[in-house]
Amino acid sequence: MTYVISSACVDVMHKSCVPECPVDCIYEGARSLYINPEECVDCGACKLACEEGAIYYETDLPDEEHRRLADNAAFFADVLPGRDAPLGAPGGAAKLGPVGVDTPLVAGFPARLGT
């Protein structure tokens, strides 16, 4: 089980959740943040800190956000556009830095006005 960042984060990324994560498992794509399901310890600190209310425990995801569960995992398991290998579990977002790309699902979202 893990926490999942919903589509409410796309093009917003307040990043208020990032410093609250005790295991540094919230990674930055180009338009959204992603929680590594292999590194998440299910503490919920990110959910409490999220200014956008975009983080859910996977069993609490609204029906319209269920595709984000698989998409969030795909960010780490699949080869993303412009990369030559999956991210896997790199052992910390701060060490890796911004990834700079998103999953095809997030990349295909229409841009939010004002971003």
C-alpha atoms as a printed R data frame, in Angstrom:
    type eleno elety resid chain resno       x      y       z
1   ATOM     1    CA   MET     A     1   0.000  0.000   0.000
2   ATOM     2    CA   THR     A     2   1.102  3.562  -0.624
3   ATOM     3    CA   TYR     A     3   0.007  7.142  -0.876
4   ATOM     4    CA   VAL     A     4  -0.764  8.514  -4.337
5   ATOM     5    CA   ILE     A     5  -0.634 12.052  -5.694
6   ATOM     6    CA   SER     A     6  -3.784 12.785  -7.686
7   ATOM     7    CA   SER     A     7  -4.250 14.825 -10.843
8   ATOM     8    CA   ALA     A     8  -4.895 17.906  -8.674
9   ATOM     9    CA   CYS     A     9  -1.097 18.247  -8.472
10  ATOM    10    CA   VAL     A    10  -0.595 18.478 -12.241
11  ATOM    11    CA   ASP     A    11   0.779 21.932 -13.139
12  ATOM    12    CA   VAL     A    12   0.439 23.054  -9.494
13  ATOM    13    CA   MET     A    13   3.222 21.298  -7.527
14  ATOM    14    CA   HIS     A    14   3.257 23.396  -4.336
15  ATOM    15    CA   LYS     A    15   5.811 20.879  -3.022
16  ATOM    16    CA   SER     A    16   4.692 21.482   0.581
17  ATOM    17    CA   CYS     A    17   4.628 17.683   0.949
18  ATOM    18    CA   VAL     A    18   8.261 17.168  -0.049
19  ATOM    19    CA   PRO     A    19  10.046 18.387   3.111
20  ATOM    20    CA   GLU     A    20   7.551 16.492   5.303
21  ATOM    21    CA   CYS     A    21   8.393 13.080   3.845
22  ATOM    22    CA   PRO     A    22  10.736 11.324   6.300
23  ATOM    23    CA   VAL     A    23  12.061  8.925   3.639
24  ATOM    24    CA   ASP     A    24  12.405 11.404   0.726
25  ATOM    25    CA   CYS     A    25  10.194  9.356  -1.607
26  ATOM    26    CA   ILE     A    26   8.356 12.185  -3.422
27  ATOM    27    CA   TYR     A    27   9.908 12.697  -6.847
28  ATOM    28    CA   GLU     A    28   9.453 15.612  -9.229
29  ATOM    29    CA   GLY     A    29   8.409 15.133 -12.823
30  ATOM    30    CA   ALA     A    30   7.937 17.995 -15.278
31  ATOM    31    CA   ARG     A    31   4.301 18.726 -14.350
32  ATOM    32    CA   SER     A    32   3.526 16.564 -11.308
33  ATOM    33    CA   LEU     A    33   5.003 14.950  -8.227
34  ATOM    34    CA   TYR     A    34   5.066 11.162  -7.758
35  ATOM    35    CA   ILE     A    35   5.375  8.985  -4.636
36  ATOM    36    CA   ASN     A    36   7.649  5.972  -4.996
37  ATOM    37    CA   PRO     A    37   5.552  2.985  -3.822
38  ATOM    38    CA   GLU     A    38   8.690  0.962  -2.980
39  ATOM    39    CA   GLU     A    39  10.101  3.684  -0.736
40  ATOM    40    CA   CYS     A    40   6.890  5.036   0.882
41  ATOM    41    CA   VAL     A    41   6.456  3.979   4.517
42  ATOM    42    CA   ASP     A    42   2.752  4.943   4.660
43  ATOM    43    CA   CYS     A    43   3.220  7.554   7.396
44  ATOM    44    CA   GLY     A    44   0.762 10.082   5.896
45  ATOM    45    CA   ALA     A    45   2.915 13.145   6.602
46  ATOM    46    CA   CYS     A    46   2.699 14.165   2.942
47  ATOM    47    CA   LYS     A    47  -1.106 14.044   2.924
48  ATOM    48    CA   LEU     A    48  -1.310 16.338   5.948
49  ATOM    49    CA   ALA     A    49   1.107 18.851   4.403
50  ATOM    50    CA   CYS     A    50  -0.349 18.959   0.881
51  ATOM    51    CA   GLU     A    51  -1.701 22.469   0.215
52  ATOM    52    CA   GLU     A    52  -3.737 21.230  -2.746
53  ATOM    53    CA   GLY     A    53  -5.370 18.235  -0.992
54  ATOM    54    CA   ALA     A    54  -3.994 16.108  -3.812
55  ATOM    55    CA   ILE     A    55  -2.637 13.149  -1.813
56  ATOM    56    CA   TYR     A    56  -4.687 10.073  -0.958
57  ATOM    57    CA   TYR     A    57  -4.021  6.697   0.574
58  ATOM    58    CA   GLU     A    58  -4.454  4.321  -2.345
59  ATOM    59    CA   THR     A    59  -7.631  2.728  -0.937
60  ATOM    60    CA   ASP     A    60  -9.163  6.208  -0.490
61  ATOM    61    CA   LEU     A    61  -8.616  7.436  -4.049
62  ATOM    62    CA   PRO     A    62 -11.757  8.885  -5.609
63  ATOM    63    CA   ASP     A    63 -13.078  6.748  -8.478
64  ATOM    64    CA   GLU     A    64 -11.977  9.289 -11.089
65  ATOM    65    CA   GLU     A    65  -8.381  9.100  -9.755
66  ATOM    66    CA   HIS     A    66  -7.886  5.305  -9.800
67  ATOM    67    CA   ARG     A    67  -5.830  5.483 -12.986
68  ATOM    68    CA   ARG     A    68  -3.288  7.595 -11.071
69  ATOM    69    CA   LEU     A    69  -2.446  4.605  -8.849
70  ATOM    70    CA   ALA     A    70  -1.050  2.591 -11.771
71  ATOM    71    CA   ASP     A    71   0.351  5.738 -13.369
72  ATOM    72    CA   ASN     A    72   2.237  6.685 -10.204
73  ATOM    73    CA   ALA     A    73   3.836  3.222 -10.097
74  ATOM    74    CA   ALA     A    74   4.619  3.439 -13.836
75  ATOM    75    CA   PHE     A    75   6.696  6.587 -13.196
76  ATOM    76    CA   PHE     A    76   9.197  4.346 -11.407
77  ATOM    77    CA   ALA     A    77   8.724  1.008 -13.215
78  ATOM    78    CA   ASP     A    78   8.511  2.037 -16.881
79  ATOM    79    CA   VAL     A    79  11.042  3.677 -19.159
80  ATOM    80    CA   LEU     A    80   9.877  7.285 -19.399
81  ATOM    81    CA   PRO     A    81  10.220  9.385 -22.564
82  ATOM    82    CA   GLY     A    82  13.772 10.645 -22.936
83  ATOM    83    CA   ARG     A    83  15.226  8.178 -20.403
84  ATOM    84    CA   ASP     A    84  17.054  4.949 -21.140
85  ATOM    85    CA   ALA     A    85  16.057  2.957 -18.038
86  ATOM    86    CA   PRO     A    86  13.321  2.888 -15.394
87  ATOM    87    CA   LEU     A    87  13.905  4.972 -12.255
88  ATOM    88    CA   GLY     A    88  13.222  2.040  -9.952
89  ATOM    89    CA   ALA     A    89  13.899  2.923  -6.313
90  ATOM    90    CA   PRO     A    90  16.816  5.367  -6.506
91  ATOM    91    CA   GLY     A    91  16.924  5.867  -2.744
92  ATOM    92    CA   GLY     A    92  15.817  9.445  -2.404
93  ATOM    93    CA   ALA     A    93  14.398 12.253  -4.458
94  ATOM    94    CA   ALA     A    94  16.848 14.882  -3.187
95  ATOM    95    CA   LYS     A    95  19.803 12.802  -4.351
96  ATOM    96    CA   LEU     A    96  18.250 12.276  -7.795
97  ATOM    97    CA   GLY     A    97  16.848 15.772  -8.331
98  ATOM    98    CA   PRO     A    98  13.994 16.687 -10.690
99  ATOM    99    CA   VAL     A    99  13.382 14.011 -13.290
100 ATOM   100    CA   GLY     A   100  12.053 16.523 -15.816
101 ATOM   101    CA   VAL     A   101   9.590 14.196 -17.576
102 ATOM   102    CA   ASP     A   102   6.205 12.726 -16.753
103 ATOM   103    CA   THR     A   103   4.294  9.586 -17.546
104 ATOM   104    CA   PRO     A   104   2.376  9.675 -20.837
105 ATOM   105    CA   LEU     A   105  -0.882 10.045 -18.857
106 ATOM   106    CA   VAL     A   106   0.264 13.216 -17.072
107 ATOM   107    CA   ALA     A   107   2.018 14.591 -20.151
108 ATOM   108    CA   GLY     A   108  -1.277 14.256 -22.028
109 ATOM   109    CA   PHE     A   109  -3.313 16.282 -19.525
110 ATOM   110    CA   PRO     A   110  -4.366 19.672 -20.859
111 ATOM   111    CA   ALA     A   111  -2.322 22.499 -19.355
112 ATOM   112    CA   ARG     A   112  -3.983 24.357 -16.506
113 ATOM   113    CA   LEU     A   113  -4.660 28.023 -17.153
114 ATOM   114    CA   GLY     A   114  -2.199 30.348 -15.476
115 ATOM   115    CA   THR     A   115   0.706 27.896 -15.460
